[in-house]
Every structure is written in structure tokens, then in C-alpha cells.
């Protein structure tokens, strides 16, 4: 974010165009907005022609441009046209990234729409028996010995007591 300078005209490296910081050139200063170093917005509404060297500059008014034109024999600002499209190329990266994310989300949502969630309980583990289970008619209760102790259950009339 901030101000940027485009080189408009490279002035001759002579003492007439020398400052304490180096030789001067004609430039155009404008404001550019960036996101993660990607230029996404540019404003030339307050753009202006300047004399600059490095990051130091001095604005040029109409009288200074006329003096440069007289000294050089050519208008150093003639033919310069600010091209905003050069300074918003960041959208060429940002838009496809957003489109890819939206498409991925849409495809993921569409792929999951035809699937029915499985809410069944997991099956109990199978019992391993050597014989198939017999149907119970109640008679097998009398044949079994449920109490391993000395048959105090049922008043001592268990299987052993008969």
C-alpha cells in the first residue's frame, strides 16, 4: 500500500539535473492498494508528475514542466498515459483462488447430497458355538444346575436333592 512512482522520462545525467541524492528523472506518482503484495486497486485521481531520485521527489507544476520542455527541447510528459490495468494484476490471482474454493465447496456439497448417512448400530460379535441353538420349551430349566453351591436354593430340592 502506498505511493508508487512510474518512470516517465530519463533526464540526462548532467549537473543541471543532479541533486544531493543523485540524478533526477521525471516520474508519475500514484497510489496503489495491495493485499499480500498483490496490487488490487490503483488511484490516479491524485496522480501527478514529479522530479525524483530514489524515493525522494518534488512535484512538478505547469511552470516547471514548461521549463523542462524549453531546456530539453521536448515535452518529457508527452505521450505518457497512466495504465491502471498494469497495476491491478493481483485480481488475476485472487479471483481464480476464490473461484476454485467456491467450486470445491460446491462439488463437495453436491457429492454429499446423494449419500444417506448410516446410523445403524454396529453388529454384535458372533457367538461361536459348536452346536446350533436349540429352541427352548421350558423343560431345559429343570435339567440345568443353576446354583453351584450345595443347593440351598429352592429349599434344597435341586437336581442333586431328588
Chimera marker file (.cmm) of the C-alpha trace (Angstrom):
<marker_set name="trace">
<marker id="1" x="0.000" y="0.000" z="0.000" r="1" g="1" b="0" radius="0.5"/>
<marker id="2" x="1.152" y="3.464" z="-0.641" r="1" g="1" b="0" radius="0.5"/>
<marker id="3" x="2.554" y="5.655" z="-3.299" r="1" g="1" b="0" radius="0.5"/>
<marker id="4" x="4.412" y="4.292" z="-6.296" r="1" g="1" b="0" radius="0.5"/>
<marker id="5" x="6.393" y="6.075" z="-8.972" r="1" g="1" b="0" radius="0.5"/>
<marker id="6" x="6.486" y="5.247" z="-12.682" r="1" g="1" b="0" radius="0.5"/>
<marker id="7" x="9.478" y="6.464" z="-14.664" r="1" g="1" b="0" radius="0.5"/>
<marker id="8" x="8.199" y="8.800" z="-17.385" r="1" g="1" b="0" radius="0.5"/>
<marker id="9" x="11.370" y="10.340" z="-18.791" r="1" g="1" b="0" radius="0.5"/>
<marker id="10" x="15.023" y="9.622" z="-18.037" r="1" g="1" b="0" radius="0.5"/>
<marker id="11" x="16.695" y="13.017" z="-17.820" r="1" g="1" b="0" radius="0.5"/>
<marker id="12" x="20.339" y="13.322" z="-18.917" r="1" g="1" b="0" radius="0.5"/>
<marker id="13" x="22.866" y="12.737" z="-16.138" r="1" g="1" b="0" radius="0.5"/>
<marker id="14" x="24.251" y="16.265" z="-16.158" r="1" g="1" b="0" radius="0.5"/>
<marker id="15" x="24.924" y="18.713" z="-13.331" r="1" g="1" b="0" radius="0.5"/>
<marker id="16" x="21.741" y="20.607" z="-14.281" r="1" g="1" b="0" radius="0.5"/>
<marker id="17" x="19.637" y="17.583" z="-13.192" r="1" g="1" b="0" radius="0.5"/>
<marker id="18" x="21.721" y="16.469" z="-10.234" r="1" g="1" b="0" radius="0.5"/>
<marker id="19" x="20.636" y="16.666" z="-6.589" r="1" g="1" b="0" radius="0.5"/>
<marker id="20" x="22.371" y="15.742" z="-3.336" r="1" g="1" b="0" radius="0.5"/>
<marker id="21" x="20.924" y="12.201" z="-3.628" r="1" g="1" b="0" radius="0.5"/>
<marker id="22" x="21.745" y="11.565" z="-7.303" r="1" g="1" b="0" radius="0.5"/>
<marker id="23" x="20.497" y="12.381" z="-10.767" r="1" g="1" b="0" radius="0.5"/>
<marker id="24" x="16.851" y="13.362" z="-11.251" r="1" g="1" b="0" radius="0.5"/>
<marker id="25" x="14.273" y="11.831" z="-13.569" r="1" g="1" b="0" radius="0.5"/>
<marker id="26" x="10.680" y="12.710" z="-14.450" r="1" g="1" b="0" radius="0.5"/>
<marker id="27" x="8.111" y="10.370" z="-12.936" r="1" g="1" b="0" radius="0.5"/>
<marker id="28" x="4.432" y="9.970" z="-12.252" r="1" g="1" b="0" radius="0.5"/>
<marker id="29" x="3.314" y="9.266" z="-8.706" r="1" g="1" b="0" radius="0.5"/>
<marker id="30" x="0.077" y="7.409" z="-7.888" r="1" g="1" b="0" radius="0.5"/>
<marker id="31" x="-1.480" y="5.442" z="-5.052" r="1" g="1" b="0" radius="0.5"/>
<marker id="32" x="-1.787" y="1.654" z="-5.129" r="1" g="1" b="0" radius="0.5"/>
<marker id="33" x="-3.514" y="-0.741" z="-2.677" r="1" g="1" b="0" radius="0.5"/>
<marker id="34" x="-2.096" y="-4.232" z="-2.173" r="1" g="1" b="0" radius="0.5"/>
<marker id="35" x="-3.172" y="-7.405" z="-0.428" r="1" g="1" b="0" radius="0.5"/>
<marker id="36" x="-0.283" y="-9.753" z="0.347" r="1" g="1" b="0" radius="0.5"/>
<marker id="37" x="1.870" y="-7.824" z="-2.134" r="1" g="1" b="0" radius="0.5"/>
<marker id="38" x="-0.725" y="-8.270" z="-4.904" r="1" g="1" b="0" radius="0.5"/>
<marker id="39" x="-1.924" y="-4.969" z="-6.405" r="1" g="1" b="0" radius="0.5"/>
<marker id="40" x="-5.718" y="-4.865" z="-6.423" r="1" g="1" b="0" radius="0.5"/>
<marker id="41" x="-6.621" y="-1.167" z="-6.611" r="1" g="1" b="0" radius="0.5"/>
<marker id="42" x="-4.955" y="1.878" z="-8.076" r="1" g="1" b="0" radius="0.5"/>
<marker id="43" x="-5.941" y="5.510" z="-7.990" r="1" g="1" b="0" radius="0.5"/>
<marker id="44" x="-4.519" y="8.052" z="-10.366" r="1" g="1" b="0" radius="0.5"/>
<marker id="45" x="-7.041" y="10.727" z="-9.394" r="1" g="1" b="0" radius="0.5"/>
<marker id="46" x="-4.370" y="12.411" z="-7.304" r="1" g="1" b="0" radius="0.5"/>
<marker id="47" x="-1.538" y="11.326" z="-9.615" r="1" g="1" b="0" radius="0.5"/>
<marker id="48" x="0.944" y="13.973" z="-10.622" r="1" g="1" b="0" radius="0.5"/>
<marker id="49" x="4.228" y="14.449" z="-12.441" r="1" g="1" b="0" radius="0.5"/>
<marker id="50" x="7.333" y="14.724" z="-10.293" r="1" g="1" b="0" radius="0.5"/>
<marker id="51" x="11.108" y="15.006" z="-10.407" r="1" g="1" b="0" radius="0.5"/>
<marker id="52" x="12.551" y="12.136" z="-8.386" r="1" g="1" b="0" radius="0.5"/>
<marker id="53" x="15.637" y="10.254" z="-7.373" r="1" g="1" b="0" radius="0.5"/>
<marker id="54" x="15.222" y="7.098" z="-5.347" r="1" g="1" b="0" radius="0.5"/>
<marker id="55" x="12.268" y="7.608" z="-3.026" r="1" g="1" b="0" radius="0.5"/>
<marker id="56" x="12.642" y="11.389" z="-2.750" r="1" g="1" b="0" radius="0.5"/>
<marker id="57" x="10.605" y="13.574" z="-5.060" r="1" g="1" b="0" radius="0.5"/>
<marker id="58" x="9.426" y="17.083" z="-5.839" r="1" g="1" b="0" radius="0.5"/>
<marker id="59" x="6.120" y="17.833" z="-7.569" r="1" g="1" b="0" radius="0.5"/>
<marker id="60" x="6.180" y="19.498" z="-10.960" r="1" g="1" b="0" radius="0.5"/>
<marker id="61" x="3.697" y="22.267" z="-11.675" r="1" g="1" b="0" radius="0.5"/>
<marker id="62" x="2.894" y="23.573" z="-15.155" r="1" g="1" b="0" radius="0.5"/>
<marker id="63" x="5.666" y="26.185" z="-14.971" r="1" g="1" b="0" radius="0.5"/>
<marker id="64" x="8.313" y="23.571" z="-14.097" r="1" g="1" b="0" radius="0.5"/>
<marker id="65" x="7.131" y="21.288" z="-16.929" r="1" g="1" b="0" radius="0.5"/>
<marker id="66" x="7.315" y="24.259" z="-19.346" r="1" g="1" b="0" radius="0.5"/>
<marker id="67" x="10.895" y="24.985" z="-18.184" r="1" g="1" b="0" radius="0.5"/>
<marker id="68" x="11.900" y="21.329" z="-18.698" r="1" g="1" b="0" radius="0.5"/>
<marker id="69" x="10.324" y="21.402" z="-22.154" r="1" g="1" b="0" radius="0.5"/>
<marker id="70" x="12.344" y="24.522" z="-23.027" r="1" g="1" b="0" radius="0.5"/>
<marker id="71" x="15.645" y="23.053" z="-21.665" r="1" g="1" b="0" radius="0.5"/>
<marker id="72" x="15.238" y="19.621" z="-23.275" r="1" g="1" b="0" radius="0.5"/>
<marker id="73" x="13.563" y="20.700" z="-26.493" r="1" g="1" b="0" radius="0.5"/>
<marker id="74" x="10.893" y="18.061" z="-25.922" r="1" g="1" b="0" radius="0.5"/>
<marker id="75" x="7.984" y="17.703" z="-23.517" r="1" g="1" b="0" radius="0.5"/>
<marker id="76" x="9.070" y="14.962" z="-21.043" r="1" g="1" b="0" radius="0.5"/>
<marker id="77" x="5.438" y="14.281" z="-20.071" r="1" g="1" b="0" radius="0.5"/>
<marker id="78" x="4.099" y="13.979" z="-23.621" r="1" g="1" b="0" radius="0.5"/>
<marker id="79" x="2.913" y="10.555" z="-24.597" r="1" g="1" b="0" radius="0.5"/>
<marker id="80" x="2.696" y="9.261" z="-21.042" r="1" g="1" b="0" radius="0.5"/>
<marker id="81" x="-0.597" y="7.600" z="-20.322" r="1" g="1" b="0" radius="0.5"/>
<marker id="82" x="-1.277" y="6.025" z="-16.957" r="1" g="1" b="0" radius="0.5"/>
<marker id="83" x="-2.378" y="2.428" z="-17.495" r="1" g="1" b="0" radius="0.5"/>
<marker id="84" x="-4.347" y="1.240" z="-14.466" r="1" g="1" b="0" radius="0.5"/>
<marker id="85" x="-4.579" y="-2.333" z="-15.796" r="1" g="1" b="0" radius="0.5"/>
<marker id="86" x="-0.853" y="-2.791" z="-15.195" r="1" g="1" b="0" radius="0.5"/>
<marker id="87" x="-1.398" y="-2.063" z="-11.537" r="1" g="1" b="0" radius="0.5"/>
<marker id="88" x="-4.325" y="-4.338" z="-10.691" r="1" g="1" b="0" radius="0.5"/>
<marker id="89" x="-2.971" y="-7.682" z="-11.926" r="1" g="1" b="0" radius="0.5"/>
<marker id="90" x="-3.392" y="-9.079" z="-8.396" r="1" g="1" b="0" radius="0.5"/>
<marker id="91" x="-7.009" y="-9.856" z="-9.267" r="1" g="1" b="0" radius="0.5"/>
<marker id="92" x="-5.716" y="-12.387" z="-11.806" r="1" g="1" b="0" radius="0.5"/>
<marker id="93" x="-4.517" y="-14.454" z="-8.848" r="1" g="1" b="0" radius="0.5"/>
<marker id="94" x="-7.183" y="-13.647" z="-6.264" r="1" g="1" b="0" radius="0.5"/>
<marker id="95" x="-10.275" y="-14.354" z="-8.433" r="1" g="1" b="0" radius="0.5"/>
<marker id="96" x="-9.184" y="-17.861" z="-9.536" r="1" g="1" b="0" radius="0.5"/>
<marker id="97" x="-8.336" y="-18.756" z="-5.932" r="1" g="1" b="0" radius="0.5"/>
<marker id="98" x="-11.800" y="-17.735" z="-4.733" r="1" g="1" b="0" radius="0.5"/>
<marker id="99" x="-13.437" y="-19.461" z="-7.716" r="1" g="1" b="0" radius="0.5"/>
<marker id="100" x="-11.508" y="-22.665" z="-7.029" r="1" g="1" b="0" radius="0.5"/>
<marker id="101" x="-12.526" y="-22.592" z="-3.358" r="1" g="1" b="0" radius="0.5"/>
<marker id="102" x="-16.188" y="-21.975" z="-4.201" r="1" g="1" b="0" radius="0.5"/>
<marker id="103" x="-16.198" y="-24.706" z="-6.855" r="1" g="1" b="0" radius="0.5"/>
<marker id="104" x="-14.548" y="-27.171" z="-4.489" r="1" g="1" b="0" radius="0.5"/>
<marker id="105" x="-17.128" y="-26.426" z="-1.796" r="1" g="1" b="0" radius="0.5"/>
<marker id="106" x="-19.993" y="-26.719" z="-4.297" r="1" g="1" b="0" radius="0.5"/>
<marker id="107" x="-18.730" y="-30.059" z="-5.637" r="1" g="1" b="0" radius="0.5"/>
<marker id="108" x="-18.191" y="-31.363" z="-2.106" r="1" g="1" b="0" radius="0.5"/>
<marker id="109" x="-21.713" y="-30.341" z="-1.114" r="1" g="1" b="0" radius="0.5"/>
<marker id="110" x="-23.177" y="-31.880" z="-4.290" r="1" g="1" b="0" radius="0.5"/>
<marker id="111" x="-21.274" y="-35.152" z="-3.813" r="1" g="1" b="0" radius="0.5"/>
<marker id="112" x="-22.556" y="-35.486" z="-0.253" r="1" g="1" b="0" radius="0.5"/>
<marker id="113" x="-26.214" y="-34.803" z="-1.159" r="1" g="1" b="0" radius="0.5"/>
<marker id="114" x="-26.916" y="-38.248" z="-2.641" r="1" g="1" b="0" radius="0.5"/>
<marker id="115" x="-25.340" y="-40.156" z="0.211" r="1" g="1" b="0" radius="0.5"/>
<marker id="116" x="-27.615" y="-41.299" z="3.038" r="1" g="1" b="0" radius="0.5"/>
<marker id="117" x="-25.867" y="-41.274" z="6.393" r="1" g="1" b="0" radius="0.5"/>
<marker id="118" x="-25.513" y="-44.683" z="8.008" r="1" g="1" b="0" radius="0.5"/>
<marker id="119" x="-26.924" y="-44.577" z="11.542" r="1" g="1" b="0" radius="0.5"/>
<marker id="120" x="-27.137" y="-48.363" z="12.114" r="1" g="1" b="0" radius="0.5"/>
<marker id="121" x="-25.679" y="-49.762" z="15.291" r="1" g="1" b="0" radius="0.5"/>
<marker id="122" x="-22.651" y="-51.959" z="14.844" r="1" g="1" b="0" radius="0.5"/>
<marker id="123" x="-23.481" y="-55.672" z="14.831" r="1" g="1" b="0" radius="0.5"/>
<marker id="124" x="-22.773" y="-57.667" z="17.974" r="1" g="1" b="0" radius="0.5"/>
<marker id="125" x="-19.903" y="-60.100" z="17.673" r="1" g="1" b="0" radius="0.5"/>
<marker id="126" x="-20.942" y="-63.568" z="16.601" r="1" g="1" b="0" radius="0.5"/>
<marker id="127" x="-21.065" y="-66.295" z="19.233" r="1" g="1" b="0" radius="0.5"/>
<marker id="128" x="-19.059" y="-69.294" z="18.264" r="1" g="1" b="0" radius="0.5"/>
<marker id="129" x="-20.849" y="-72.495" z="19.179" r="1" g="1" b="0" radius="0.5"/>
<marker id="130" x="-20.254" y="-75.983" z="18.026" r="1" g="1" b="0" radius="0.5"/>
<marker id="131" x="-23.969" y="-76.776" z="18.048" r="1" g="1" b="0" radius="0.5"/>
<marker id="132" x="-26.805" y="-74.691" z="16.731" r="1" g="1" b="0" radius="0.5"/>
<marker id="133" x="-29.000" y="-73.220" z="19.457" r="1" g="1" b="0" radius="0.5"/>
<marker id="134" x="-31.983" y="-75.358" z="20.498" r="1" g="1" b="0" radius="0.5"/>
<marker id="135" x="-35.453" y="-73.953" z="20.812" r="1" g="1" b="0" radius="0.5"/>
<marker id="136" x="-36.425" y="-73.665" z="24.466" r="1" g="1" b="0" radius="0.5"/>
<marker id="137" x="-39.718" y="-75.097" z="25.691" r="1" g="1" b="0" radius="0.5"/>
<marker id="138" x="-39.038" y="-74.533" z="29.399" r="1" g="1" b="0" radius="0.5"/>
<marker id="139" x="-38.139" y="-78.144" z="30.179" r="1" g="1" b="0" radius="0.5"/>
<marker id="140" x="-34.455" y="-77.458" z="29.991" r="1" g="1" b="0" radius="0.5"/>
<marker id="141" x="-34.674" y="-75.281" z="33.088" r="1" g="1" b="0" radius="0.5"/>
<marker id="142" x="-35.234" y="-78.361" z="35.251" r="1" g="1" b="0" radius="0.5"/>
<marker id="143" x="-32.316" y="-80.173" z="33.639" r="1" g="1" b="0" radius="0.5"/>
<marker id="144" x="-29.791" y="-77.470" z="34.468" r="1" g="1" b="0" radius="0.5"/>
<marker id="145" x="-27.984" y="-76.876" z="37.719" r="1" g="1" b="0" radius="0.5"/>
<marker id="146" x="-28.061" y="-73.087" z="38.153" r="1" g="1" b="0" radius="0.5"/>
<marker id="147" x="-26.589" y="-72.996" z="41.674" r="1" g="1" b="0" radius="0.5"/>
<marker id="148" x="-23.091" y="-74.383" z="42.016" r="1" g="1" b="0" radius="0.5"/>
<marker id="149" x="-23.324" y="-74.318" z="45.793" r="1" g="1" b="0" radius="0.5"/>
<marker id="150" x="-24.850" y="-77.049" z="47.898" r="1" g="1" b="0" radius="0.5"/>
<marker id="151" x="-28.353" y="-76.475" z="46.517" r="1" g="1" b="0" radius="0.5"/>
<marker id="152" x="-29.735" y="-74.212" z="49.196" r="1" g="1" b="0" radius="0.5"/>
<marker id="153" x="-31.753" y="-72.526" z="46.521" r="1" g="1" b="0" radius="0.5"/>
<marker id="154" x="-35.343" y="-73.787" z="46.315" r="1" g="1" b="0" radius="0.5"/>
<marker id="155" x="-35.184" y="-75.367" z="49.736" r="1" g="1" b="0" radius="0.5"/>
<marker id="156" x="-32.648" y="-77.994" z="48.828" r="1" g="1" b="0" radius="0.5"/>
<marker id="157" x="-34.840" y="-79.614" z="46.211" r="1" g="1" b="0" radius="0.5"/>
<marker id="158" x="-32.466" y="-79.125" z="43.351" r="1" g="1" b="0" radius="0.5"/>
<marker id="159" x="-31.413" y="-81.841" z="40.963" r="1" g="1" b="0" radius="0.5"/>
<marker id="160" x="-28.957" y="-83.308" z="43.398" r="1" g="1" b="0" radius="0.5"/>
<marker id="161" x="-31.530" y="-83.473" z="46.144" r="1" g="1" b="0" radius="0.5"/>
<marker id="162" x="-34.044" y="-85.618" z="44.245" r="1" g="1" b="0" radius="0.5"/>
<link id1="1" id2="2" r="1" g="1" b="0" radius="0.2"/>
<link id1="2" id2="3" r="1" g="1" b="0" radius="0.2"/>
<link id1="3" id2="4" r="1" g="1" b="0" radius="0.2"/>
<link id1="4" id2="5" r="1" g="1" b="0" radius="0.2"/>
<link id1="5" id2="6" r="1" g="1" b="0" radius="0.2"/>
<link id1="6" id2="7" r="1" g="1" b="0" radius="0.2"/>
<link id1="7" id2="8" r="1" g="1" b="0" radius="0.2"/>
<link id1="8" id2="9" r="1" g="1" b="0" radius="0.2"/>
<link id1="9" id2="10" r="1" g="1" b="0" radius="0.2"/>
<link id1="10" id2="11" r="1" g="1" b="0" radius="0.2"/>
<link id1="11" id2="12" r="1" g="1" b="0" radius="0.2"/>
<link id1="12" id2="13" r="1" g="1" b="0" radius="0.2"/>
<link id1="13" id2="14" r="1" g="1" b="0" radius="0.2"/>
<link id1="14" id2="15" r="1" g="1" b="0" radius="0.2"/>
<link id1="15" id2="16" r="1" g="1" b="0" radius="0.2"/>
<link id1="16" id2="17" r="1" g="1" b="0" radius="0.2"/>
<link id1="17" id2="18" r="1" g="1" b="0" radius="0.2"/>
<link id1="18" id2="19" r="1" g="1" b="0" radius="0.2"/>
<link id1="19" id2="20" r="1" g="1" b="0" radius="0.2"/>
<link id1="20" id2="21" r="1" g="1" b="0" radius="0.2"/>
<link id1="21" id2="22" r="1" g="1" b="0" radius="0.2"/>
<link id1="22" id2="23" r="1" g="1" b="0" radius="0.2"/>
<link id1="23" id2="24" r="1" g="1" b="0" radius="0.2"/>
<link id1="24" id2="25" r="1" g="1" b="0" radius="0.2"/>
<link id1="25" id2="26" r="1" g="1" b="0" radius="0.2"/>
<link id1="26" id2="27" r="1" g="1" b="0" radius="0.2"/>
<link id1="27" id2="28" r="1" g="1" b="0" radius="0.2"/>
<link id1="28" id2="29" r="1" g="1" b="0" radius="0.2"/>
<link id1="29" id2="30" r="1" g="1" b="0" radius="0.2"/>
<link id1="30" id2="31" r="1" g="1" b="0" radius="0.2"/>
<link id1="31" id2="32" r="1" g="1" b="0" radius="0.2"/>
<link id1="32" id2="33" r="1" g="1" b="0" radius="0.2"/>
<link id1="33" id2="34" r="1" g="1" b="0" radius="0.2"/>
<link id1="34" id2="35" r="1" g="1" b="0" radius="0.2"/>
<link id1="35" id2="36" r="1" g="1" b="0" radius="0.2"/>
<link id1="36" id2="37" r="1" g="1" b="0" radius="0.2"/>
<link id1="37" id2="38" r="1" g="1" b="0" radius="0.2"/>
<link id1="38" id2="39" r="1" g="1" b="0" radius="0.2"/>
<link id1="39" id2="40" r="1" g="1" b="0" radius="0.2"/>
<link id1="40" id2="41" r="1" g="1" b="0" radius="0.2"/>
<link id1="41" id2="42" r="1" g="1" b="0" radius="0.2"/>
<link id1="42" id2="43" r="1" g="1" b="0" radius="0.2"/>
<link id1="43" id2="44" r="1" g="1" b="0" radius="0.2"/>
<link id1="44" id2="45" r="1" g="1" b="0" radius="0.2"/>
<link id1="45" id2="46" r="1" g="1" b="0" radius="0.2"/>
<link id1="46" id2="47" r="1" g="1" b="0" radius="0.2"/>
<link id1="47" id2="48" r="1" g="1" b="0" radius="0.2"/>
<link id1="48" id2="49" r="1" g="1" b="0" radius="0.2"/>
<link id1="49" id2="50" r="1" g="1" b="0" radius="0.2"/>
<link id1="50" id2="51" r="1" g="1" b="0" radius="0.2"/>
<link id1="51" id2="52" r="1" g="1" b="0" radius="0.2"/>
<link id1="52" id2="53" r="1" g="1" b="0" radius="0.2"/>
<link id1="53" id2="54" r="1" g="1" b="0" radius="0.2"/>
<link id1="54" id2="55" r="1" g="1" b="0" radius="0.2"/>
<link id1="55" id2="56" r="1" g="1" b="0" radius="0.2"/>
<link id1="56" id2="57" r="1" g="1" b="0" radius="0.2"/>
<link id1="57" id2="58" r="1" g="1" b="0" radius="0.2"/>
<link id1="58" id2="59" r="1" g="1" b="0" radius="0.2"/>
<link id1="59" id2="60" r="1" g="1" b="0" radius="0.2"/>
<link id1="60" id2="61" r="1" g="1" b="0" radius="0.2"/>
<link id1="61" id2="62" r="1" g="1" b="0" radius="0.2"/>
<link id1="62" id2="63" r="1" g="1" b="0" radius="0.2"/>
<link id1="63" id2="64" r="1" g="1" b="0" radius="0.2"/>
<link id1="64" id2="65" r="1" g="1" b="0" radius="0.2"/>
<link id1="65" id2="66" r="1" g="1" b="0" radius="0.2"/>
<link id1="66" id2="67" r="1" g="1" b="0" radius="0.2"/>
<link id1="67" id2="68" r="1" g="1" b="0" radius="0.2"/>
<link id1="68" id2="69" r="1" g="1" b="0" radius="0.2"/>
<link id1="69" id2="70" r="1" g="1" b="0" radius="0.2"/>
<link id1="70" id2="71" r="1" g="1" b="0" radius="0.2"/>
<link id1="71" id2="72" r="1" g="1" b="0" radius="0.2"/>
<link id1="72" id2="73" r="1" g="1" b="0" radius="0.2"/>
<link id1="73" id2="74" r="1" g="1" b="0" radius="0.2"/>
<link id1="74" id2="75" r="1" g="1" b="0" radius="0.2"/>
<link id1="75" id2="76" r="1" g="1" b="0" radius="0.2"/>
<link id1="76" id2="77" r="1" g="1" b="0" radius="0.2"/>
<link id1="77" id2="78" r="1" g="1" b="0" radius="0.2"/>
<link id1="78" id2="79" r="1" g="1" b="0" radius="0.2"/>
<link id1="79" id2="80" r="1" g="1" b="0" radius="0.2"/>
<link id1="80" id2="81" r="1" g="1" b="0" radius="0.2"/>
<link id1="81" id2="82" r="1" g="1" b="0" radius="0.2"/>
<link id1="82" id2="83" r="1" g="1" b="0" radius="0.2"/>
<link id1="83" id2="84" r="1" g="1" b="0" radius="0.2"/>
<link id1="84" id2="85" r="1" g="1" b="0" radius="0.2"/>
<link id1="85" id2="86" r="1" g="1" b="0" radius="0.2"/>
<link id1="86" id2="87" r="1" g="1" b="0" radius="0.2"/>
<link id1="87" id2="88" r="1" g="1" b="0" radius="0.2"/>
<link id1="88" id2="89" r="1" g="1" b="0" radius="0.2"/>
<link id1="89" id2="90" r="1" g="1" b="0" radius="0.2"/>
<link id1="90" id2="91" r="1" g="1" b="0" radius="0.2"/>
<link id1="91" id2="92" r="1" g="1" b="0" radius="0.2"/>
<link id1="92" id2="93" r="1" g="1" b="0" radius="0.2"/>
<link id1="93" id2="94" r="1" g="1" b="0" radius="0.2"/>
<link id1="94" id2="95" r="1" g="1" b="0" radius="0.2"/>
<link id1="95" id2="96" r="1" g="1" b="0" radius="0.2"/>
<link id1="96" id2="97" r="1" g="1" b="0" radius="0.2"/>
<link id1="97" id2="98" r="1" g="1" b="0" radius="0.2"/>
<link id1="98" id2="99" r="1" g="1" b="0" radius="0.2"/>
<link id1="99" id2="100" r="1" g="1" b="0" radius="0.2"/>
<link id1="100" id2="101" r="1" g="1" b="0" radius="0.2"/>
<link id1="101" id2="102" r="1" g="1" b="0" radius="0.2"/>
<link id1="102" id2="103" r="1" g="1" b="0" radius="0.2"/>
<link id1="103" id2="104" r="1" g="1" b="0" radius="0.2"/>
<link id1="104" id2="105" r="1" g="1" b="0" radius="0.2"/>
<link id1="105" id2="106" r="1" g="1" b="0" radius="0.2"/>
<link id1="106" id2="107" r="1" g="1" b="0" radius="0.2"/>
<link id1="107" id2="108" r="1" g="1" b="0" radius="0.2"/>
<link id1="108" id2="109" r="1" g="1" b="0" radius="0.2"/>
<link id1="109" id2="110" r="1" g="1" b="0" radius="0.2"/>
<link id1="110" id2="111" r="1" g="1" b="0" radius="0.2"/>
<link id1="111" id2="112" r="1" g="1" b="0" radius="0.2"/>
<link id1="112" id2="113" r="1" g="1" b="0" radius="0.2"/>
<link id1="113" id2="114" r="1" g="1" b="0" radius="0.2"/>
<link id1="114" id2="115" r="1" g="1" b="0" radius="0.2"/>
<link id1="115" id2="116" r="1" g="1" b="0" radius="0.2"/>
<link id1="116" id2="117" r="1" g="1" b="0" radius="0.2"/>
<link id1="117" id2="118" r="1" g="1" b="0" radius="0.2"/>
<link id1="118" id2="119" r="1" g="1" b="0" radius="0.2"/>
<link id1="119" id2="120" r="1" g="1" b="0" radius="0.2"/>
<link id1="120" id2="121" r="1" g="1" b="0" radius="0.2"/>
<link id1="121" id2="122" r="1" g="1" b="0" radius="0.2"/>
<link id1="122" id2="123" r="1" g="1" b="0" radius="0.2"/>
<link id1="123" id2="124" r="1" g="1" b="0" radius="0.2"/>
<link id1="124" id2="125" r="1" g="1" b="0" radius="0.2"/>
<link id1="125" id2="126" r="1" g="1" b="0" radius="0.2"/>
<link id1="126" id2="127" r="1" g="1" b="0" radius="0.2"/>
<link id1="127" id2="128" r="1" g="1" b="0" radius="0.2"/>
<link id1="128" id2="129" r="1" g="1" b="0" radius="0.2"/>
<link id1="129" id2="130" r="1" g="1" b="0" radius="0.2"/>
<link id1="130" id2="131" r="1" g="1" b="0" radius="0.2"/>
<link id1="131" id2="132" r="1" g="1" b="0" radius="0.2"/>
<link id1="132" id2="133" r="1" g="1" b="0" radius="0.2"/>
<link id1="133" id2="134" r="1" g="1" b="0" radius="0.2"/>
<link id1="134" id2="135" r="1" g="1" b="0" radius="0.2"/>
<link id1="135" id2="136" r="1" g="1" b="0" radius="0.2"/>
<link id1="136" id2="137" r="1" g="1" b="0" radius="0.2"/>
<link id1="137" id2="138" r="1" g="1" b="0" radius="0.2"/>
<link id1="138" id2="139" r="1" g="1" b="0" radius="0.2"/>
<link id1="139" id2="140" r="1" g="1" b="0" radius="0.2"/>
<link id1="140" id2="141" r="1" g="1" b="0" radius="0.2"/>
<link id1="141" id2="142" r="1" g="1" b="0" radius="0.2"/>
<link id1="142" id2="143" r="1" g="1" b="0" radius="0.2"/>
<link id1="143" id2="144" r="1" g="1" b="0" radius="0.2"/>
<link id1="144" id2="145" r="1" g="1" b="0" radius="0.2"/>
<link id1="145" id2="146" r="1" g="1" b="0" radius="0.2"/>
<link id1="146" id2="147" r="1" g="1" b="0" radius="0.2"/>
<link id1="147" id2="148" r="1" g="1" b="0" radius="0.2"/>
<link id1="148" id2="149" r="1" g="1" b="0" radius="0.2"/>
<link id1="149" id2="150" r="1" g="1" b="0" radius="0.2"/>
<link id1="150" id2="151" r="1" g="1" b="0" radius="0.2"/>
<link id1="151" id2="152" r="1" g="1" b="0" radius="0.2"/>
<link id1="152" id2="153" r="1" g="1" b="0" radius="0.2"/>
<link id1="153" id2="154" r="1" g="1" b="0" radius="0.2"/>
<link id1="154" id2="155" r="1" g="1" b="0" radius="0.2"/>
<link id1="155" id2="156" r="1" g="1" b="0" radius="0.2"/>
<link id1="156" id2="157" r="1" g="1" b="0" radius="0.2"/>
<link id1="157" id2="158" r="1" g="1" b="0" radius="0.2"/>
<link id1="158" id2="159" r="1" g="1" b="0" radius="0.2"/>
<link id1="159" id2="160" r="1" g="1" b="0" radius="0.2"/>
<link id1="160" id2="161" r="1" g="1" b="0" radius="0.2"/>
<link id1="161" id2="162" r="1" g="1" b="0" radius="0.2"/>
</marker_set>
